[in-house]
């Protein structure tokens, strides 16, 4: 009998590094995953979340067929032809009656790891004429796009630390061991950090939580109060300027607005910043001197700082710390990661063009999207109200602040269509559920890390197995809907269109032959990080200079708001508690809530983590049930004392709260509570510069039940 077992080299679609995997297929079924030891970059590393993607692929709760809501409740299976036809008919009726402005979309994080979904989403919603779109980017990273636009003239220029050569590395709001970095693609960041420390470099983590143990060999953690990163960075820059530690040549040759930057940071000397951040003034000065005086130094900031009230200003000052000290475009500093396509020109824009006067005052679109925190408001009371919504690979009921308002809004829609792997909390409210293929059932390129890789490479992966049941890739679903609506569709060319033309063109610009890539299963390693081209080739401002004090920040009130928040923080009472999000090894997004093997003892819910000092002050102990309240809402949960937390900080893992998720049985058995019920939503709950939701440093109180 012929051997019907085969192994296929592929890569993970869970997070940015896209670690190499080997998939074992027996009789057409995916039966095992293991790390690819021959992969040129990940070299046998893959985290347990990547391996657990096998459980998601094989999960009996997966959506395998189109479903339609029954009039009396529940769902029934229908054919693809009926689903496409009915959705198109109802969508057309909505457009005829209320116009395209009554239709909207929410696009979730997994689409960033799906090369062909993005163009399909753009085509479908663009042809529909959507003017109000939302996405998960305003929950985690939109500040970085806004900051890069303002400082470098493009949303796609994010210099990464040259970790292989740096002498000093400052990481702000990161959790490398659990989250594997963000906007910095490294398969095994902990190993890289250990090697960096071993060769004598200094590594410092700024975080309200001790995310690395002192004996781990990955650097020192400096506690900082949540949502105060802007003031630490300003104070470090003030010290550098006042003590003559700035690189005057870099400022003269490549900067503008330097005097205005100096005037801004002068308002935040170390003494003032100490009272705001909780870091002693002498320690702040030491951090600044060590960074500026190191032979080379690099800095990086992640979601822990993104999600504050001033994520864009924090990202601006991160770039300033690198630039002012001469470490931007320096070996061992921060460099542009070229990858398989020079994307900086494609992201070129003038940020002020995206602002407009809306019904909530000044508003903007960031990469085409409005604030996710306004979606419920726009559905219920927009001008006009949103009546039809497509949710693609998202779960706004649990991921956006204000769950009760979001549920109320979605229940009032005339049409809700969800494209996903599961019938998640949002899908429970849908009129139609359309089953999507997962990363092993479709072809892909590791496009997410483009411009962000420590060691640039590109890999093509064919589908490992045929889609189970009637699962289909997002591009196919949207193309079918386009045909049904009489719009232009890639399926007009035939049932198996070639979608790779765009990729081939991108790679051709770098001299990469696409056919050669397809014939190289482990991928192609590209040029390493190299300094020397940033100001000539990559920066996209009109004068090719770094904008050290973007006028936009003044015009849109961000600088004034920064000073106002500083005064507010200085006047906070002693003992105030602030909530941060807690990353854990068991969670990534909604899909992982339904993985049985990740529901281990001690990890069956999401307790509120409290520092031992704060627990003693409140008379609480492990396991006590408490009510945690914010201005936005309240949750009831157990507490867990956690010595890694800075006093004054509590933490809870996001994304739980599946008590009503009938379609995800494992998640429903272990629902936990939705921490996002404590987050603000609606007008005023996001940073106006970037639409980034306010999700960390939330003032809360706790009381025993």
Order of alpha helices (4+ residues) and beta strands (2+ residues): beta-beta-beta-alpha-alpha-beta-beta-alpha-beta-alpha-beta-alpha-alpha-beta-beta-alpha-alpha-beta-beta-alpha-alpha-beta-alpha-alpha-alpha-beta-alpha-alpha-beta-beta-beta-alpha-beta-alpha-alpha-beta-beta-beta-beta-beta-alpha-alpha-alpha-beta-beta-alpha-alpha-beta-beta-alpha-beta-beta-beta-alpha-beta
